[in-house]
Amino acid sequence: MPVSTLKPGTANELLRTFGMLTSSIGEGLGSLVGREIVVRPGEPEVHEADAFQAALPRAVTVSRGAMDRTYDGKTLYAVLELPDAVAMAGLLMMTPEDVVNERRSSGALTDDDATAFGELGTVMFAGFANVLRERIENCEVRYQDYVVARPGEATDTFGTGTLVAFAFRLKLGEYPESRGYVVLDAATAEAWNKGPLTIVAESKAARAGGRTDEETLESIPAAPIRGTLAAFVMQPEVFRTLRLSCRRVGLDLRRHGRGEIPNPAAHRNEIVLMDVPPGEDRRFDWCRRIKELSDSTRVVLLIQHPSRHRVMQAFMARADAILGYPCEEPQLSQKLGAMLDHQPGDPPIP
């Protein structure tokens, strides 16, 4: 896939909207199919429409929503891997689980499954509509239809021009985690962002066979997993640094939605990391609640624009480690490595 992305800090409004859209997928569809659906936001990607479909690693369903009012004629896309679409449709129809598993393996949507998946699409886009009414002025969306797109097919499923694709990870019940996207044309994405987007193009080194961001990640030897880190971060650049550190020190990284509030009972014996942008001081309260429930949960706070007052707030909230941000990856890795050796009840790591 192309490595073009958005320059950190230029797409905050857009990323908040995309994050809420992806969160609504799990909330809306999970209750319908009777299985937990966990959606973890990823990173935005920038693609040309024809190249995006050609580079898909596996067959997908592309649900299309028609927008109107200010955005009349525009399309919002939701991309799910075909096995998940088959499984969701079968579960909605209360098909026996062994039959669902068989169809999921074959990637075949029966006529009944196709009808059921259309119903799921209607619910999914109703959730999208609720988000857009809250976030975007004079914008509506309604489910239109879906198609199955396969790698390498020459179709115009995604129209033409430049797309902004917001990646996410989806886990349906006990089935393996899959990858999906919420996709929008670049002009509409810029309007939603209420400001220009800066696209970071593929570098000459990458085109010449040099290292890409993903290759940089892979070039770090993966340390044996020693624990789990639950990330509640608001800034994409924080997550990019964090995933490098987790690979280096041996932490299983699990990203939560930007608007998600940590459940103190869900992270026993884990590390919870939160960034604290200006104006988000409620995250100190979240830290305090986590530590009040169990000292087995260790909390790292990355404070943006730290001051003496904000560091004191973190200390009073009983954070196990306090770090100013921006910081370099080796500095964060050192802090997380020390955290793995940190015993509950020890003083905060300096």
Secondary structure, DSSP 4 states (H G I P E B T S, - for coil): ----EE-TTS-HHHHHHHHHHHHHHHHHHHHHHTS-EEEEEEEEEEEEHHHHHHT-SS-EEEEEEEEEETTTT-EEEEEEEHHHHHHHHHHHTT--HHHHHHHHHHT---HHHHHHHHHHHHHHHHHHHHHHHHHSTTEEEEEEEEEEE-TT----TT-SSEEEEEEEEEEETTSPPEEEEEEEEHHHHHHHHTS---EEPPPHHHHTT---HHHHHHHS--PPP-EEEEEE-S-HHHHHHHHHHHHHHTEEEEE--TTPPP-GGG-TTSEEEEEE-TT-THHHHHHHHHHHH-TTSEEEEEEES--HHHHHHHHHTT-SEEEEES--HHHHHHHHHHHHTPPTTSPPB-
